[in-house]
Structure formats: C-alpha cells, structure tokens
Amino acid sequence: MRRSRSTLARVFAASIPIALLATGCGSGGGDSAGASAEGTCEGTSVNVGVVTSASDAPMFIADSKGYFKEEGLEVNFQSFDSAAKMIAPLGSGDLDVGGGAPSAGFYNAVARDVSLKIVADKGTMNEEHTYMPMMVRTDLVEDGKVSSLEDLKGLAIAEPAQATATASSLSSMLESAGLGYDDVEHSYLGFGEHLAAFANGGIDASLTTEPNATLMEEEGVAVRFASPSESYGSQQLAVILYSAAFAENTEVGNCFMKGYLKGVRDYVGAFEDGRLDSGKADAVVDIVTEATGIKPDLYRQIVPNYIDPDGKLDQASLQKDYDFFIGQGVIEGEPIELSSIIDTSFAETAAAELGEFAG
C-alpha cells in the first residue's frame, strides 16, 4: 500500500531515524518484471522502502519532481524501521532496490546466497561532508581531559552496532593516534540514543550521524571533536542495492537509476560550501523536510552527506572496510571477491544518458 509523504513525516516525527538511511524498492514480482514491448519502462510499478532519514533526499526529490514518472515508473514508498530488515526481502526478490551501510552482517548474508548487487553511491563522507563526526562529551573537553585522539584510550565510545562501516572509521582514527581498536570501550547504541547517553554520562565519545550530531551541539552535551576523513579519507558509508532478479532486468534497472541520479544531481547542485542553507537550496529543503519531518531550520544547519552525481562508488573504501571485518574475525566462511557483487553498469549508463553534471 502506498504511503503518502505526510504519513511518512508523521512516522519520522515520532522518532527521528537513527541509522544511515536505507531505501528499497520492490514489486514482489509484479509489474516490474519487465519493460514494455516498445523497450520503455512505461507502466512499471516499483515499491521503494525507506527509513525516512535525511539521506533519502534524492529519492524524495526524484519522486516529488516527477523524475521516476518521466522514466515510466510508478514508485510506491514503503516504510522500514531499519536497513537490516530489508536484506531478506531483497534476497527473496520481494524488494527490488534497497540501500544502506555495508556491514559484516550484509556481507555474511551475501555469502549465505542472499543475491544482491551494489550498484551506486548513496552516501559518501569526505572532508567537506563530515556527516558522521567524532563527538566528545562537552565536560571532558572543557576540563581538558580530552584534547587529542590519544586521550580516548580507555573511554566509552558509542557506535550504532557491531561490525559496521562505523567501526572501520573509528579504527582508522584510533590507529592515527597510535591506538588499537580495542584500546577503547565500545558501546553499541543506535544513533538516536547517543544524545541521551551523553546527557547521563553513559558514554564519553561517539561517531554520530546528522541530524543527531547537530542536536547534541544544540543541547550542549557534546562537541564536534574530529573528522574521520582526516585519517580515513573518503569513505563509502551507504550504497544503493539491487536484488539479483532486478539487476537482470537491465531496462528497468537503468530507468530507475536515471530517475535516482536526477534526484542526486538536484540534491548535490543545491550545496553551497557543503551546506544546504542557501537560497538555491529552498526547493530541496522543502521537499526533504516535508517527507521526513525534520525541521527546516535544523536541516539547513546539518552537514549533509555527499553523493557522487554519477553514482560512482568508492570501491577502494568498500574493500578497506571489508578487509577490516576480516581482520576482526566477523566474516563467516571464506571471504568473497567484492567485484562479484558490484555492478556499476546501471550508474554508468544513466550518467552517460544524463551527460556531464554541470553543478
């Protein structure tokens, strides 16, 4: 059943999503089984699963501006409360497209014959777009107890879950300070729980995504302390996924990707100095805040995630994180070749049809 933006906004308002956004589409084998005889995607129905967070922006933009309809697609949003809950329906083909942060759990699912393809960028963190900063409790910084990364040794640091890309981010930061990943105490809490944990002294530091990082600053419980990009470089934190069955449907896969990248280009084109607080961002702000329930003033303050206008993946980053998972002993069975589950052809085809991004 199709859920309107207003419905999704009410869901979001009740509880700000805490995970890196994940989107998915599915037809359950319905109209998206193939394009029309004329070689178009006209009349194809695609169900898109969302957790309704700010990084779902390109999906909402593409829907609002009619980009999916231009490709002949009827997109129906379905709500999930976490990205992890989309993996099984993606593997079974009940969902065609999904998104989220690659993790050990994701790769282990693939190794258990859950057929998926990583097809495009959905969220990249770099020096200009540190949307998951290292936050440190305000009193520890003001008292001088934490003035450098070395001072994190033995402290409690919050991460959203075990064996995620966030763990690899943290490992790189600690390594740059001469510390090992296990030289700190790991506290696994959803991003939305970090603010309360700082307030009650339950954690000392965290890696926290927007808009929660900005909310912490406003509440005065934590301060931005360091950027993972300073030690890690550019990191692929979220990706677009196609189920194996959907990836075989080249025509419809290309149509969906073209609509998605149109939304991505509008989103990235609205940036000014890495933010969405300028007049040219008004349309994007209106669409995304209506869809998610984030207050416009807050959305303009946050550091947004970057997405490559051509959907290009940072495959070196994906490999780096996968190697970290192997080193942590959390990959089940024999390691897989990442190239076997990456298919860049959809993004490359869509980008070629759209032409060079003008900015």
C-alpha positions in Angstrom: 0.0 0.0 0.0 1.3 3.4 -0.9 2.2 5.7 2.0 2.0 9.4 1.4 4.7 11.8 2.4 2.5 13.2 5.1 2.2 9.7 6.6 5.9 9.1 6.4 6.5 12.5 8.0 4.3 11.6 11.0 6.3 8.3 11.4 9.5 10.3 11.3 8.3 12.9 13.8 7.5 10.2 16.3 11.1 9.1 16.3 14.0 10.6 14.3 15.6 7.8 12.3 18.9 6.9 13.7 20.5 4.8 11.0 22.3 5.7 7.8 19.3 5.8 5.5 18.3 2.9 3.6 15.9 2.8 0.7 14.5 -0.1 -1.2 12.1 -0.9 -3.9 10.1 -4.0 -4.5 7.4 -5.3 -6.7 7.1 -8.8 -5.4 7.3 -10.0 -9.0 4.6 -7.6 -10.2 4.7 -5.1 -12.9 8.4 -4.6 -12.6 9.0 -8.0 -14.1 9.9 -6.3 -17.4 9.7 -3.2 -19.6 7.1 -2.9 -22.3 7.4 -4.4 -25.8 8.5 -0.9 -27.0 11.6 -1.1 -24.9 10.5 1.5 -22.4 9.6 1.2 -18.7 6.1 2.7 -19.1 3.7 1.3 -16.5 6.3 -0.4 -14.3 5.4 -0.3 -10.6 8.3 -0.2 -8.1 7.9 -0.2 -4.3 10.6 1.8 -2.5 11.4 1.0 1.1 12.5 4.0 3.2 13.6 4.6 6.8 12.8 8.2 6.1 16.0 9.9 7.0 17.7 12.9 5.5 20.0 10.9 3.3 16.9 9.5 1.5 16.8 13.0 -0.1 17.5 12.0 -3.7 14.6 9.5 -3.6 12.1 12.1 -2.3 13.4 14.7 -4.8 13.1 12.3 -7.7 9.6 11.4 -6.6 8.4 15.0 -6.0 9.8 16.4 -9.2 8.4 13.5 -11.3 11.7 12.1 -12.4 10.6 8.5 -11.8 7.4 9.1 -13.7 9.4 10.6 -16.6 11.1 7.1 -16.8 7.7 5.4 -16.8 8.0 4.2 -13.3 5.3 4.3 -10.6 7.2 4.4 -7.3 5.4 3.5 -4.1 7.2 4.1 -0.8 7.1 1.5 1.9 8.4 2.2 5.4 11.1 0.1 7.2 12.3 0.8 10.7 15.9 -0.3 9.8 18.0 -1.1 6.8 18.8 -4.6 8.1 15.1 -5.6 7.8 15.3 -5.1 4.0 18.1 -7.6 3.4 15.8 -10.7 3.5 13.1 -9.3 1.2 15.8 -8.1 -1.2 17.3 -11.5 -1.3 14.0 -13.1 -2.0 13.1 -10.6 -4.7 10.2 -9.1 -2.7 12.1 -5.8 -2.8 13.9 -4.8 -6.0 16.1 -2.0 -4.7 17.4 -1.2 -1.3 20.1 0.8 0.4 22.2 1.0 3.5 25.6 0.8 5.0 27.7 -2.3 4.1 28.5 -4.2 7.2 29.8 -7.6 8.2 26.2 -8.8 8.5 25.5 -7.7 5.0 28.5 -9.5 3.5 27.7 -12.6 5.6 24.2 -12.6 4.2 25.6 -12.4 0.6 27.9 -15.3 1.5 24.8 -17.3 2.5 23.4 -17.0 -1.0 21.4 -13.8 -0.5 21.8 -12.5 -4.0 22.3 -8.7 -4.1 24.3 -6.2 -6.2 25.9 -3.0 -5.0 25.1 -0.6 -7.9 25.6 3.1 -6.9 26.7 5.6 -4.3 24.1 6.6 -1.7 26.2 8.3 0.9 29.9 9.3 1.0 31.7 11.0 3.8 34.7 13.2 2.9 36.5 16.2 4.3 33.8 18.6 3.1 30.9 16.4 4.2 31.7 15.0 7.6 28.1 14.0 8.4 29.3 11.4 11.0 31.7 13.4 13.1 33.5 12.2 16.3 31.6 13.8 19.2 33.1 14.1 22.7 31.2 14.9 25.9 31.4 18.6 26.5 32.7 18.5 30.1 35.6 16.2 29.1 36.7 18.8 26.5 36.2 21.8 28.7 38.0 20.2 31.6 41.0 19.4 29.3 40.6 15.6 29.9 40.3 15.0 26.2 42.3 17.2 24.0 43.6 14.8 21.4 42.6 11.4 20.0 45.2 9.7 22.2 43.1 10.8 25.2 40.3 8.5 24.1 42.2 5.4 25.4 40.0 3.5 27.9 37.0 5.7 27.3 33.5 4.6 26.3 32.8 5.3 22.6 29.4 4.8 21.1 28.9 3.1 17.7 25.5 2.1 16.1 26.2 -1.6 16.1 29.0 -4.2 15.9 31.0 -4.7 12.7 29.7 -1.8 10.7 31.5 0.7 8.5 31.5 3.0 11.5 33.8 0.6 13.3 36.2 0.8 10.4 36.0 4.6 10.6 36.8 4.5 14.3 39.6 2.1 13.8 41.3 4.4 11.4 41.0 7.3 13.8 42.5 5.3 16.7 45.3 4.0 14.5 46.3 7.5 13.6 46.8 8.2 17.3 48.8 5.1 17.9 45.9 3.2 19.5 44.2 -0.1 18.6 40.5 -0.6 18.0 40.3 -2.4 21.4 42.1 0.3 23.3 38.6 1.9 23.9 35.4 0.6 25.4 32.8 0.0 22.7 29.2 0.9 23.5 26.7 -0.2 20.9 23.8 2.2 20.7 21.6 3.5 17.9 22.5 6.9 16.7 19.3 8.3 18.1 20.3 7.1 21.6 23.6 8.9 21.7 22.3 12.3 22.9 20.6 10.8 26.0 23.7 8.7 26.7 25.9 11.8 26.6 23.5 13.6 28.9 23.5 10.9 31.5 27.3 10.3 31.3 26.8 6.8 29.9 29.3 7.5 27.0 32.4 9.7 26.6 32.5 9.9 22.8 30.7 8.7 19.7 30.6 8.6 16.0 27.1 10.0 15.3 25.3 10.9 12.0 23.4 14.0 11.3 21.0 15.4 12.3 21.8 13.9 15.7 25.2 15.5 15.9 23.8 19.0 15.4 21.1 18.3 18.0 23.8 17.3 20.5 25.6 20.6 20.0 22.3 22.5 20.5 21.7 20.6 23.7 25.3 21.3 24.8 26.0 17.7 25.7 28.8 17.1 23.2 31.1 18.9 20.8 32.5 18.1 17.4 35.9 16.8 18.1 37.4 15.3 14.9 36.6 14.2 11.4 37.1 10.5 10.4 38.1 11.8 7.0 41.3 13.2 8.4 42.6 9.7 9.0 40.4 7.5 6.8 40.0 9.7 3.7 36.8 9.4 1.6 34.5 6.6 2.9 31.6 4.9 1.2 29.1 4.7 4.1 25.9 3.9 2.1 25.1 2.3 -1.1 22.2 1.5 -3.5 21.4 -2.2 -3.8 19.6 -4.1 -6.5 18.3 -7.6 -5.9 19.8 -10.2 -8.3 16.5 -10.5 -10.1 16.1 -6.8 -10.5 19.7 -6.4 -11.8 18.9 -8.9 -14.5 16.1 -6.6 -15.8 18.5 -4.2 -17.4 15.9 -1.9 -18.9 14.0 -1.2 -15.7 17.2 -1.1 -13.7 18.5 1.7 -16.0 15.2 3.6 -15.8 15.3 3.6 -12.0 18.9 4.6 -11.9 18.3 7.5 -14.3 15.5 8.9 -12.1 17.5 8.4 -9.0 20.6 10.2 -10.4 18.4 13.1 -11.5 17.4 13.5 -7.9 21.0 13.1 -6.8 22.1 15.9 -9.1 19.4 18.3 -7.8 20.5 17.5 -4.3 24.2 18.0 -4.9 23.5 21.0 -7.1 21.8 22.7 -4.1 25.0 22.6 -2.0 26.8 25.8 -1.2 30.1 25.5 0.8 29.0 22.0 1.6 25.7 23.0 3.2 22.0 23.4 2.2 21.5 26.8 3.8 21.5 29.0 0.7 18.5 30.3 -1.3 19.2 27.8 -4.1 18.5 25.0 -1.7 15.0 26.1 -0.9 13.3 23.6 -3.1 15.4 20.7 -1.8 14.8 21.8 1.8 11.1 22.0 1.3 10.8 18.5 -0.3 13.1 16.7 2.2 11.7 18.3 5.3 8.1 17.6 4.2 9.0 14.0 3.6 11.0 13.4 6.8 9.5 15.7 9.3 12.9 17.3 10.1 12.5 21.0 10.9 13.7 23.2 8.1 16.0 25.3 10.3 17.7 22.1 11.6 18.1 20.7 8.1 19.8 23.8 7.0 22.3 23.6 9.9 23.4 20.0 9.4 26.4 18.7 7.4 24.7 16.7 4.6 26.2 13.5 3.2 27.7 13.7 -0.3 26.6 11.6 -3.2 28.5 11.4 -6.4 26.4 13.0 -9.2 27.2 10.0 -11.5 26.6 7.5 -8.7 30.2 6.3 -8.7 31.2 4.0 -5.9 34.4 4.3 -3.9 35.3 0.6 -4.3 38.7 1.1 -2.5 36.7 2.2 0.6 34.4 -0.8 0.4 37.4 -3.1 0.2 39.2 -1.4 3.1 36.1 -1.9 5.3 35.7 -5.5 4.2 39.4 -6.2 5.0 38.8 -4.6 8.4 35.9 -7.0 9.0 38.1 -10.0 8.0 40.8 -8.8 10.5 38.2 -8.6 13.2 37.1 -12.2 12.6 33.5 -11.3 11.9 33.3 -12.6 8.3 31.8 -16.1 8.1 33.4 -18.7 5.9 35.7 -17.9 3.0 36.0 -14.2 2.0 34.2 -13.2 -1.2 35.5 -11.2 -4.1 33.7 -7.8 -3.8 33.9 -7.4 -7.6 31.4 -10.3 -7.8 28.7 -8.3 -6.0 29.4 -4.9 -7.5 27.7 -3.8 -10.8 28.5 -0.2 -11.9 26.8 -0.6 -15.3 23.5 1.0 -14.3 25.1 4.1 -12.9 27.4 4.4 -15.9 24.6 4.0 -18.4 22.4 6.6 -16.6 25.2 9.1 -16.2 26.1 8.8 -19.9 22.5 9.5 -20.8 22.2 12.4 -18.5 25.5 13.9 -19.6 28.2 15.7 -17.6 27.0 17.2 -14.3 27.1 21.0 -14.5 27.0 21.6 -10.8 
